[in-house]
Amino acid sequence: MLSLIYKQCYREIGRVALTVLVIAAIIAEMLILEGFLAGMYVQLRNAVLNRSGDVVVTQAGISNFIAARSILPQLTRLAVEELEGVREAHPLTALSVIYDRDGRKTPIIILVYDTAGGPLEIVTGSPIGGEREIVIDRSLAKRYGFTPGDTITISDFDFRIAGISEKSAAFFTPFAFVTYDDLIDFYLESDIADDIATFPLLSFLLVETEPGADPAVIADRIRQEVPAANAFLPGELAQRDEDLGRELMGPILGLLLVVSYAIGALVIGMFMFAAVRGRQRSLGVMRALGFTPRMLGMAVVIEAGVLTLLALPLGIALSQILATIIHALAPVYLILPTEPAGLVRTAVICLALAGLGALAPVRLIAGMDPAMVFRS
């Protein structure tokens, strides 16, 4: 059987190559959407995990880092640092602003940090070393053509770009980083708000525990002894942000993924159906020579599976190339097409669709009169 399939494919190498390319393109399209979802969830998790700290303290009642407004009383830091097992509590403030230039508007999350919580990876330029300096995400630099040393004006306040960071975006929003030395000046001199009391001076605390202390125990202690605060392990808060993303964006992106699979099903099924129908005469001859419908069905299903398996690595490579191009053009989007769950799901679905599409016309061939084949 395998020898027969090999000879058939070798004799129609052009058709086989075209089929493999079509299936590979469909696999790549599915993996891009799967990777878009996976990348968004990774960004949401890393927004917290990249800030360091053994425990993250938020305002009481706030259980998210992204898309949540947290305002802690100034004395919260002192209260947390007085607790047993806490080595230091690093302050972090989050501000949501709109950057507007030449009629183009981009939402930005500004993270104000002191000793922890700053940019994880600076790819160009240097960390903040002076007054009115800022580090911006590469997606913002790419969109507006910024380089280190340029001036960026946010709400009529001028910052000098010290560096450009990587992996500092989430929820389609780039991050920017400034230090507390410039926070009050930014509030007083910019037009961000008429009343600075509406904006936080402290949003989160990144708690560093003493060696040997259990972060989970410290988090419980903070929740019990500091009424104005809530406390989470970084992984817990990251999971809550991922869950928020799944709740807000999961349904619409999931629907797009279902539509993608439906379109892929139609294309793969129709293509395999047409390929088998195009070999109607040769399959009819095989039927006349004594091949049973079961044997014919097995042959075309195996062939469809082989072609899909050949297309799979090509589709993965194509999706990775497309993901790299998309991220280079728009770094705010992280696409991970080779995430295991999405990869396995796509492979299984494509194998099933190819088999069903190839098997559909066999029933017509099984009922064919062999004499009709030879007369034609």
Secondary structure, 3 states (H helix, E strand, C coil): CHHHHHHHHHHCHHHHHHHHHHHHHHHHHHHHHHHHHHHHHHHHHHHHHCCCCCEEEEECCCCCCCCCCCCCCCCHHHHHHCCCCEEEEEEEEEEEEEEEECCEEEEEEEEEECCCCCCCEEEEECCCCCCCEEEEEHHHHHHHCCCCCCEEEECCEEEEEEEEEECCEECCEEEEEEEHHHHHHHHHHCCCCCCHHHCCCCCEEEEEECCCCCHHHHHHHHHHHCCCEEEECHHHHHHHHHHHHHHHHHHHHHHHHHHHHHHHHHHHHHHHHHHHHHCHHHHHHHHHCCCCHHHHHHHHHHHHHHHHHHHHHHHHHHHHHHHHHHHHHCCCCCCCCCCHHHHHHHHHHHHHHHHHHHHCCHHHHHCCCHHHHHHC
